[in-house]
Every structure is written in C-alpha cells, then in structure tokens.
C-alpha cells in the first residue's frame, strides 16, 4: 500500500489500467482523515478531461510510465458520480467501496475510515458530558440536533460507441457522347473545252481508244482511346458537435416535522 511519500509526485501523472492502457490523469490524492495515509485518487477520464472518477489506490504502484491500478478504463469511468469538493462523505465512500468490490468498511457506521469521513460525536459514550436536550428514541443518543439530508442530482457524461463510418470505392459505367468533326473525299467530274493551250495534251495518244483512269478517295473516322486520370483525394475526418440533453430523475428529500 503506498504511503504519503510514495504519492508526493503522483498528481499530474497518467493512471494506467491493469493492461497498461491509459485511463486518465491524476488530478488529486485523497488522504484518510484518521491515519493520514493515501486512500483515493481523483482521475480526469472524460472527453477533454471533463469527467472525474475516484479510484482506490491501496493496490496502486508507480513506474516510469505512470501509476498502475488493478482496474480497466471502463471500470473507472463507470464509477459512481461523486463531487470532488475536497472531501468524501461516509455515504459516498461506502458507495465507491461497494462499486469496486470492497466490503472492508464499517457497515455499522457506513464509513471506511478514509478520506472524507468525519469524527462522530460520541457524547453518549462519554456519559452525555455535554448534557444534550432530550435523547434519541430511534437509536444511540448522539446530540441535540437532527440532520436533514436531500438527494442532489448530479449529471455527468460517458463516452460510448455509436457507429462506424468507412470509405468504399466502386466502379460504375456510364455513357459519354461526344461529337467530333470528320472529313471525306468525294469524286467530282470536271469538263474543259479543247483550246490552243491544252490541245497538245488532249491529242497525245491514239485518236480513238479505250482508257481507264482512277482516283483514290480518303475519309476520316473517329478513333476512341480511354485513359485513367486522377481527379480528387477523399478521406474521413471527425468533428465534435455540441448538443444538449435534458435528464429527468426523481430525488428524495427529508422533511422534519414537530410532533407535540
């Protein structure tokens, strides 16, 4: 079990689970009111450190990476919500003990004798030295007052997985139509009269004969070629969206009446 010397530099260190994973950062160490020994660590666990949880450190140990406890992150994050006001009440401490599976607290008084426990007034055990007015009829006589308590609603948050998003690439086929200009050659018959300028060419050869003359015709036709061209880069990213939720729960309040 660590002592006050061991925990002097624990604040600000990482709290590690039994598998070595990071649970959160240690915000404060709570000491036992009676023995003065370290009993609890207050750890920031929520998103951006917005949630705090209490962890017993009786079995904690320190190493170069942080402080290790025999619990995992889900166990610590699921601990009962308790106000970190510098002191734990006996009820809060007992609830935490039960959650972490420890039953070595005083069941009669509901206190473990650790941080946040208050010294009970034992006036009745001392022979009622203060001379209280009246006495308790429902149990051990304590003092001249009755404590009224109320349940307060403390709302926190915890992170859970809501789904997954992934990128998937697939191929689709579509028709693309483009118009391209093409040209072709067509034959045209030209006739010219015999003149002095072309008479020699026209009378070259036999006067009467059979002949053939041919011309090669050409035409353009479309040619299609396909190439893959990179267009854009696509990736997944996450944004944090702030929202508000309304929580409704019943709380109990004690009332004190006078019977005459």
FIDORO-703456 format. One record per atom (N, C-alpha, C): x, y, z. Coordinates in steps of 0.1 Angstrom, whole numbers, padded with zeros to 4 digits, always signed. Layout:
! FIDORO-703456
XYZ ...
! end
This chain:
! FIDORO-703456
+0009-0012+0000 +0000+0000+0000 +0009+0012+0000 +0007+0022-0009 +0016+0034-0010 +0014+0043+0002 +0024+0050+0006 +0023+0059+0017 +0024+0074+0012 +0024+0083+0021 +0023+0097+0017 +0036+0101+0009 +0047+0095+0012 +0060+0098+0005 +0059+0093-0009 +0053+0081-0011 +0052+0075-0024 +0043+0083-0034 +0033+0090-0028 +0023+0097-0037 +0026+0112-0039 +0037+0116-0034 +0040+0131-0034 +0040+0136-0049 +0044+0128-0058 +0045+0133-0072 +0035+0126-0081 +0025+0120-0076 +0015+0113-0084 +0006+0122-0091 +0003+0134-0086 -0007+0143-0092 -0001+0148-0106 -0009+0147-0116 -0005+0151-0129 +0000+0139-0137 +0003+0127-0131 +0007+0116-0138 -0004+0108-0144 -0001+0099-0154 -0011+0091-0160 -0015+0080-0151 -0028+0077-0150 -0033+0065-0143 -0034+0054-0154 -0028+0043-0151 -0028+0032-0161 -0036+0020-0156 -0043+0013-0165 -0051+0001-0162 -0042-0011-0160 -0048-0022-0156 -0040-0034-0154 -0034-0039-0167 -0039-0035-0179 -0033-0039-0191 -0024-0029-0197 -0021-0018-0189 -0011-0008-0193 -0017+0003-0201 -0031+0003-0204 -0037+0013-0212 -0039+0025-0203 -0039+0037-0209 -0041+0050-0201 -0056+0052-0198 -0059+0054-0185 -0072+0057-0180 -0075+0072-0180 -0065+0080-0175 -0067+0094-0174 -0055+0100-0166 -0056+0113-0163 -0046+0119-0155 -0051+0121-0140 -0042+0119-0131 -0045+0120-0117 -0046+0135-0113 -0057+0139-0108 -0060+0153-0105 -0056+0156-0090 -0059+0146-0082 -0056+0149-0067 -0056+0135-0060 -0049+0135-0049 -0048+0123-0040 -0056+0127-0027 -0065+0118-0023 -0073+0120-0011 -0067+0111+0000 -0065+0117+0012 -0059+0110+0024 -0070+0106+0034 -0067+0096+0041 -0075+0091+0052 -0075+0102+0063 -0087+0106+0068 -0088+0116+0078 -0082+0111+0091 -0082+0099+0094 -0077+0093+0107 -0063+0090+0106 -0059+0082+0096 -0045+0077+0096 -0036+0086+0088 -0042+0095+0079 -0034+0104+0071 -0027+0096+0059 -0031+0084+0056 -0025+0076+0046 -0033+0078+0033 -0026+0077+0021 -0033+0078+0008 -0044+0068+0007 -0056+0072+0002 -0067+0062+0001 -0073+0063-0013 -0075+0075-0019 -0082+0076-0032 -0074+0085-0041 -0076+0082-0054 -0070+0091-0065 -0082+0096-0073 -0082+0110-0075 -0093+0116-0083 -0087+0117-0097 -0093+0111-0107 -0088+0110-0121 -0097+0116-0131 -0091+0124-0140 -0099+0130-0151 -0100+0120-0162 -0112+0115-0166 -0113+0105-0175 -0121+0108-0187 -0130+0118-0187 -0140+0121-0198 -0133+0127-0209 -0141+0130-0220 -0136+0137-0232 -0131+0150-0228 -0118+0153-0232 -0111+0165-0228 -0110+0167-0213 -0110+0156-0206 -0109+0157-0191 -0121+0163-0184 -0133+0162-0190 -0144+0168-0184 -0151+0160-0173 -0147+0147-0172 -0153+0138-0162 -0142+0134-0152 -0146+0133-0139 -0137+0128-0129 -0142+0116-0122 -0134+0107-0118 -0138+0095-0111 -0128+0092-0100 -0133+0086-0089 -0125+0082-0078 -0120+0067-0080 -0107+0065-0076 -0102+0052-0078 -0094+0048-0065 -0097+0037-0058 -0089+0033-0047 -0075+0030-0051 -0065+0034-0042 -0051+0032-0046 -0044+0024-0036 -0051+0015-0028 -0044+0007-0019 -0035-0003-0026 -0039-0007-0038 -0031-0017-0046 -0024-0010-0058 -0022+0003-0057 -0016+0010-0068 -0001+0010-0067 +0006+0011-0079 +0021+0011-0079 +0025+0020-0090 +0037+0027-0088 +0042+0037-0097 +0054+0031-0105 +0054+0035-0118 +0066+0031-0126 +0069+0043-0135 +0078+0042-0144 +0082+0053-0152 +0071+0058-0161 +0061+0050-0164 +0050+0055-0173 +0039+0061-0166 +0037+0059-0153 +0026+0064-0146 +0023+0055-0134 +0010+0056-0129 +0006+0049-0117 -0004+0038-0122 -0001+0026-0118 -0009+0014-0123 -0019+0010-0112 -0032+0007-0116 -0042+0002-0106 -0048-0011-0112 -0053-0020-0104 -0059-0032-0109 -0073-0031-0115 -0075-0021-0123 -0088-0019-0129 -0086-0014-0143 -0096-0016-0152 -0095-0011-0165 -0103+0002-0167 -0101+0008-0178 -0107+0022-0180 -0122+0022-0179 -0129+0012-0184 -0144+0011-0184 -0148+0010-0169 -0141+0003-0161 -0145+0002-0147 -0144+0015-0140 -0133+0022-0142 -0131+0035-0136 -0141+0046-0141 -0143+0046-0154 -0153+0056-0160 -0167+0053-0155 -0170+0040-0151 -0183+0037-0147 -0186+0039-0132 -0176+0044-0125 -0177+0046-0110 -0188+0056-0107 -0194+0055-0096 -0205+0065-0092 -0200+0079-0092 -0209+0088-0097 -0205+0102-0097 -0205+0108-0083 -0194+0114-0079 -0192+0120-0066 -0185+0133-0068 -0190+0144-0061 -0185+0157-0062 -0170+0157-0057 -0161+0163-0064 -0147+0164-0060 -0145+0177-0052 -0152+0178-0041 -0151+0191-0033 -0140+0190-0022 -0131+0181-0023 -0120+0180-0013 -0123+0171-0002 -0135+0165-0001 -0139+0157+0010 -0149+0147+0005 -0148+0135+0010 -0158+0124+0007 -0166+0121+0019 -0179+0121+0017 -0188+0118+0029 -0188+0102+0031 -0192+0098+0043 -0192+0083+0045 -0201+0076+0035 -0212+0082+0031 -0221+0075+0022 -0214+0074+0008 -0208+0085+0004 -0201+0084-0009 -0190+0074-0009 -0182+0074+0002 -0171+0064+0003 -0176+0050+0003 -0187+0047+0010 -0192+0034+0011 -0198+0029-0003 -0204+0039-0010 -0209+0036-0024 -0197+0032-0033 -0186+0040-0032 -0174+0037-0040 -0168+0023-0037 -0168+0020-0024 -0162+0008-0019 -0170-0004-0025 -0183-0003-0025 -0192-0013-0030 -0190-0015-0045 -0188-0004-0052 -0187-0005-0066 -0174-0012-0070 -0163-0009-0063 -0150-0015-0066 -0148-0029-0059 -0159-0034-0053 -0159-0048-0048 -0152-0050-0035 -0151-0039-0027 -0145-0040-0014 -0156-0039-0003 -0155-0047+0007 -0165-0047+0018 -0158-0045+0031 -0146-0039+0031 -0139-0038+0044 -0141-0024+0051 -0153-0019+0048 -0157-0006+0055 -0166-0010+0067 -0167-0001+0076 -0175-0003+0088 -0190-0003+0085 -0197-0014+0084 -0211-0015+0080 -0220-0008+0090 -0216-0008+0103 -0224-0002+0113 -0225+0013+0111 -0214+0019+0108 -0214+0034+0106 -0215+0038+0092 -0213+0029+0082 -0213+0032+0068 -0201+0040+0064 -0189+0038+0071 -0177+0046+0068 -0165+0037+0067 -0156+0040+0059 -0144+0032+0057 -0133+0037+0065 -0135+0048+0072 -0124+0055+0079 -0113+0060+0070 -0117+0065+0058 -0108+0071+0049 -0111+0085+0046 -0105+0091+0036 -0107+0105+0032 -0122+0108+0032 -0125+0119+0038 -0139+0124+0038 -0147+0119+0050 -0143+0110+0058 -0151+0106+0069 -0149+0116+0081 -0160+0118+0088 -0160+0128+0099 -0160+0120+0112 -0153+0126+0122 -0153+0120+0135 -0167+0122+0141 -0173+0110+0145 -0187+0111+0151 -0186+0116+0165 -0196+0123+0169 -0197+0128+0183 -0201+0117+0192 -0193+0113+0201 -0196+0101+0210 -0200+0106+0224 -0208+0116+0224 -0212+0122+0237 -0219+0112+0246 -0227+0103+0239 -0235+0093+0247 -0225+0083+0253 -0214+0080+0246 -0205+0070+0251 -0197+0076+0262 -0196+0090+0263 -0188+0096+0274 -0197+0100+0285 -0209+0094+0286 -0218+0097+0297 -0226+0110+0295 -0228+0114+0282 -0236+0126+0279 -0230+0138+0287 -0216+0140+0284 -0209+0150+0292 -0214+0164+0288 -0220+0166+0276 -0224+0180+0273 -0239+0182+0277 -0246+0173+0282 -0259+0175+0287 -0269+0179+0276 -0270+0170+0266 -0279+0173+0255 -0293+0174+0259 -0301+0182+0252 -0315+0183+0254 -0323+0171+0248 -0329+0163+0256 -0337+0152+0251 -0327+0140+0247 -0333+0130+0241 -0325+0119+0237 -0331+0112+0225 -0323+0105+0217 -0328+0098+0205 -0336+0086+0209 -0348+0084+0204 -0356+0073+0207 -0355+0062+0197 -0348+0065+0185 -0347+0055+0174 -0333+0049+0174 -0324+0052+0182 -0311+0046+0182 -0302+0052+0193 -0289+0052+0191 -0280+0057+0201 -0281+0072+0202 -0281+0076+0215 -0282+0091+0217 -0269+0098+0213 -0271+0108+0204 -0259+0115+0199 -0258+0129+0204 -0266+0138+0199 -0265+0152+0203 -0279+0158+0203 -0280+0171+0203 -0293+0178+0205 -0299+0182+0191 -0294+0177+0180 -0299+0181+0167 -0301+0169+0158 -0309+0171+0148 -0312+0161+0138 -0308+0166+0124 -0301+0158+0117 -0296+0162+0104 -0306+0158+0093 -0309+0168+0085 -0318+0166+0074 -0310+0166+0061 -0312+0156+0053 -0305+0155+0040 -0314+0154+0028 -0308+0158+0017 -0315+0157+0004 -0306+0151-0006 -0313+0144-0015 -0305+0138-0027 -0304+0149-0037 -0292+0151-0043 -0290+0160-0053 -0287+0153-0066 -0292+0158-0077 -0290+0152-0090 -0277+0157-0096 -0268+0148-0098 -0255+0152-0104 -0254+0144-0118 -0254+0152-0128 -0254+0146-0142 -0240+0148-0148 -0235+0137-0153 -0222+0137-0160 -0224+0131-0174 -0213+0128-0180 -0214+0121-0193 -0204+0110-0194 -0206+0100-0202 -0197+0090-0205 -0197+0087-0220 -0186+0083-0225 -0185+0081-0239 -0188+0066-0243 -0196+0065-0254 -0199+0052-0259 -0198+0052-0275 -0197+0040-0280 -0196+0039-0295 -0209+0039-0301 -0211+0048-0311 -0225+0050-0317 -0225+0044-0331 -0214+0041-0337 -0214+0035-0350 -0200+0037-0357 -0200+0032-0369 -0187+0033-0377 -0190+0039-0391 -0181+0046-0396 -0181+0052-0410 -0169+0047-0417 -0171+0043-0430 -0160+0039-0438 -0161+0044-0452 -0150+0046-0459 -0150+0049-0473 -0149+0036-0481 -0157+0036-0492 -0157+0024-0501 -0157+0029-0515 -0148+0024-0523 -0147+0028-0537 -0152+0017-0546 -0160+0020-0556 -0166+0010-0565 -0166+0017-0579 -0168+0009-0589 -0168+0013-0603 -0182+0013-0609 -0186+0024-0615 -0199+0025-0622 -0196+0028-0637 -0205+0024-0646 -0203+0026-0660 -0214+0036-0665 -0210+0046-0673 -0220+0055-0678 -0216+0058-0693 -0226+0062-0700 -0225+0065-0715 -0220+0080-0716 -0209+0082-0724 -0204+0095-0727 -0205+0097-0742 -0212+0108-0746 -0214+0111-0760 -0206+0124-0764 -0197+0123-0774 -0190+0135-0778 -0191+0135-0794 -0191+0147-0799 -0192+0149-0813 -0178+0154-0818 -0173+0147-0829 -0160+0150-0834 -0162+0153-0850 -0156+0163-0855 -0158+0166-0870 -0149+0156-0878 -0154+0151-0888 -0147+0142-0898 -0148+0147-0912 -0139+0144-0920 -0140+0148-0934 -0138+0136-0943 -0143+0137-0956 -0141+0126-0966 -0140+0132-0980 -0134+0125-0988 -0132+0129-1002 -0143+0123-1011 -0149+0132-1020 -0159+0127-1030 -0154+0131-1044 -0157+0123-1053 -0152+0125-1067 -0161+0135-1074 -0155+0144-1082 -0162+0154-1089 -0157+0154-1104 -0165+0153-1113 -0162+0153-1127 -0161+0167-1133 -0149+0170-1138 -0147+0184-1144 -0145+0182-1159 -0151+0191-1166 -0150+0191-1181 -0144+0204-1185 -0135+0204-1195 -0130+0217-1201 -0129+0215-1216 -0132+0226-1223 -0131+0225-1237 -0117+0225-1242 -0115+0220-1255 -0102+0219-1261 -0099+0233-1266 -0087+0238-1262 -0082+0251-1266 -0068+0250-1271 -0063+0261-1275 -0049+0260-1280 -0039+0257-1269 -0042+0260-1257 -0033+0258-1245 -0033+0243-1242 -0044+0236-1243 -0044+0221-1239 -0045+0212-1251 -0044+0217-1263 -0046+0208-1275 -0036+0197-1275 -0022+0200-1272 -0012+0190-1273 -0014+0179-1263 -0018+0182-1251 -0021+0172-1241 -0033+0164-1245 -0043+0170-1251 -0055+0163-1254 -0054+0154-1266 -0044+0157-1275 -0043+0148-1287 -0031+0139-1286 -0025+0138-1273 -0014+0129-1271 -0020+0114-1270 -0016+0105-1278 -0021+0092-1278 -0030+0089-1290 -0036+0077-1291 -0044+0074-1303 -0056+0083-1304 -0060+0084-1316 -0072+0093-1318 -0085+0087-1312 -0086+0074-1314 -0098+0067-1308 -0092+0055-1301 -0096+0054-1287 -0091+0043-1279 -0100+0041-1267 -0098+0030-1260 -0105+0028-1247 -0094+0030-1236 -0098+0037-1225 -0089+0040-1214 -0097+0040-1201 -0089+0038-1190 -0095+0039-1176 -0086+0048-1168 -0092+0056-1159 -0084+0064-1150 -0091+0064-1136 -0083+0062-1126 -0089+0061-1113 -0083+0071-1103 -0091+0075-1093 -0086+0084-1082 -0089+0077-1069 -0080+0077-1060 -0082+0071-1046 -0089+0082-1037 -0099+0077-1031 -0107+0086-1022 -0103+0083-1007 -0103+0093-0998 -0100+0092-0984 -0111+0097-0975 -0113+0092-0963 -0123+0096-0954 -0117+0095-0940 -0120+0104-0931 -0117+0104-0917 -0127+0096-0909 -0123+0088-0899 -0133+0081-0890 -0128+0084-0875 -0138+0084-0866 -0135+0086-0852 -0126+0075-0846 -0117+0078-0837 -0109+0068-0830 -0110+0071-0815 -0114+0061-0807 -0117+0063-0793 -0105+0057-0785 -0100+0065-0775 -0090+0060-0766 -0093+0064-0752 -0092+0055-0742 -0096+0058-0728 -0083+0058-0719 -0082+0068-0710 -0071+0069-0701 -0076+0072-0687 -0071+0066-0676 -0075+0069-0662 -0068+0082-0658 -0075+0091-0653 -0070+0104-0648 -0074+0106-0634 -0064+0109-0624 -0068+0112-0610 -0076+0125-0609 -0086+0125-0602 -0095+0136-0601 -0095+0143-0587 -0095+0135-0575 -0095+0141-0562 -0091+0131-0552 -0088+0136-0540 -0084+0128-0528 -0096+0128-0518 -0100+0117-0513 -0112+0117-0504 -0107+0110-0491 -0110+0116-0479 -0106+0109-0466 -0118+0112-0456 -0117+0104-0445 -0127+0106-0434 -0120+0114-0423 -0128+0124-0418 -0124+0131-0406 -0135+0132-0396 -0133+0137-0384 -0143+0137-0374 -0144+0152-0368 -0156+0156-0366 -0159+0169-0360 -0167+0166-0347 -0164+0174-0337 -0172+0173-0324 -0183+0183-0324 -0195+0178-0323 -0207+0187-0323 -0213+0187-0309 -0215+0199-0304 -0220+0201-0291 -0235+0201-0291 -0241+0194-0282 -0256+0193-0282 -0260+0193-0267 -0273+0194-0264 -0278+0194-0251 -0288+0183-0249 -0288+0176-0238 -0298+0166-0235 -0304+0170-0221 -0317+0168-0220 -0324+0170-0207 -0326+0157-0200 -0322+0156-0188 -0323+0144-0180 -0333+0147-0168 -0342+0138-0167 -0352+0139-0156 -0351+0127-0147 -0350+0129-0134 -0348+0118-0124 -0355+0123-0111 -0359+0113-0104 -0365+0116-0091 -0354+0117-0080 -0356+0127-0071 -0347+0128-0060 -0355+0128-0047 -0349+0123-0036 -0356+0123-0024 -0351+0134-0015 -0360+0139-0007 -0357+0150+0003 -0363+0146+0017 -0355+0148+0027 -0360+0146+0040 -0367+0159+0045 -0378+0157+0052 -0385+0168+0058 -0386+0165+0073 -0386+0175+0081 -0386+0173+0096 -0398+0181+0101 -0407+0174+0108 -0419+0180+0114 -0418+0178+0130 -0426+0186+0136 -0426+0186+0151 -0439+0179+0156 -0438+0169+0164 -0450+0163+0170 -0451+0168+0184 -0462+0174+0188 -0464+0179+0202 -0474+0169+0209 
! end
